[in-house]
Amino acid sequence: MKTLNSIAIEYLLRNDSQKNNNKSEDITREVIRINAEQLIKSQKSLLFHMYDLEEEGEEFFV
């Protein structure tokens, strides 16, 4: 899933790469890095959400 930031960076770097073809590798690395960061954040959010639900469930049965 592409985020707005990764799309913007890809666009900006692509415009630069038209002038210099060596930038295409930089585009790929930067987009992969951003997408990986977003995935880690979403996984952490899901993990914390699941933990909160577990605590709520324990309170319900106590």
Buried (B, 14 or more C-beta within 10 A) or exposed (E): EEBEBBEEBBEEBEEEBEEEEEBBEBBEEBBEEBBEEBEEEEEEEEEEEEEEEEEEEEEEEE
